[in-house]
């Protein structure tokens, strides 16, 4: 047996299965029959999903795929995303339902708004934007913390047909300037600052800098900056450009005549990093995107809008915040929590306290957060009553089996199923996931595509791999919430996603995946995270999971570093659990032996470095590129997209100091 085969069979040795709870299965929104129904007539299935929304004019054709890869969905239909997220609920008698329980970071600083109240505020903001000169088709950049006004700003843009581009508040002024210029944003919406880890942190100065950079570097002039007052900190003010939100929006009328746009009207541009330095502006349009977001939020989380309290911890500056904090839940009339701050402020149990206080029933977060809670130990969550939870979600990277089991058991009380949801900025909505009332969950596997979606794992040549083998993950049929292009760069759009399997017309996701013996999918991470050691393909994720399954390990990141002998060698960066102390003298050897035992000799790390932190982006993805720099003794590259750019110093200082 080759080492690769050995690795594969180790993977499929995961024998734990978790059946859906009986009550959940009995009352599930989507039942097993949906898979077959969708397969029989995919377009009819999607048309049925689009019926969840209000269309002013119904479409004439479900899908126009005459000029691939440029898709048009629900051709001829007219729709307004903000109307669907708000007015429709009010018109249909749900106006008094709480839309959002907003929880500020400072304790006691909370505000809950109903659908009717939110509709009024969005109408005011829409009127204010029109007053500032924003018209249908103009782009608006949003650079905000997690405030109610952030959601209001996004929906106000949607209401008037001005595509928004939300830039994560942790990004630098440089990153902001690049995005403003790339999509030509006329107006920027921001705030004086926000609260993080107990302190106000400024945002407006970065907007001032970005505006100056855009002007000096590219001759691009931002016309207006709309500023929400959140922290009350001092801000520089340019009367010709800056406008206070409370003046412009607060003083506007709550009456705003809604307009319905073509189904393919641009809804937003979300920038995501590519393999080159220039970020890609992923374009999503209205009808198909909203259909995908609403359907998946309802099906994958089994949402019951009358009784559920939903909470997604993602930042709105990330696609998950768009689909599963704004558009999906609001289109479905859900009641949800929106939390401003960090998980450990003012104390480590803050998230669990919020779950207890608001009776959260559906909770959606990222594996990186779960692993950091594992590191702190179960005593903290155990202090809170989280018996309200009935479905748990995971997104952003593969969830290690140990983290999955911990999540299900400690947070979900051995009761709530975990849905491991695979998707991308580009896919707009969840593509591969268990269904909580149907699937027997398997720790570490995202299982199979949801009804309506068609995926496969294929070889370089495009042949479907047999069960038990790995390859590239592809989506083999168009879906409504698919990206329409890269803003201003159709060629890059075709090249990046559609050229590898041009003949077959498949979407290349850029992820490696495997099918286990049952045909269930295991997403292994980006193809560029796949290492090649002595000609054997090894996944960083698999070795990370092996490390995390050791009782002393909290988190691990693995990279392939250049090696004279083997091409690449496995280098691991490991954070130990608090209770493991410094791990003991033999910790490195102990971990190497553990990996060898778990996966096989070929996977044994050449080097294991014990570190205090790992470099992560705001969406929780480990920036392996930077770790590769350390492993290959290079100067560390660009750190601007890190959530905390001082982490690399911590790691390097730690390594110099011993171990
Ligand atoms: C939603 C989001 C997309 C990439 C994707 C993959 C990784 C996301 C995953 C997962 C394994 C999951 N990814 N979810 N890998 N299992 N459940 O994360 O979008 O920021 O565009 O990242 O994230 O590598 O290709 P985005």
Boltz pocket constraint, residues with backbone or C-beta under 6 A from the ligand:
constraints:
  - pocket:
      binder: B
      contacts: [[A, 272], [A, 319], [A, 320], [A, 394], [A, 395], [A, 396], [A, 397], [A, 398], [A, 399], [A, 420], [A, 421], [A, 422], [A, 423], [A, 424], [A, 425], [A, 426], [A, 432], [A, 446], [A, 509], [A, 510], [A, 511], [A, 523], [A, 524], [A, 525], [A, 526], [A, 619]]
      max_distance: 6.0
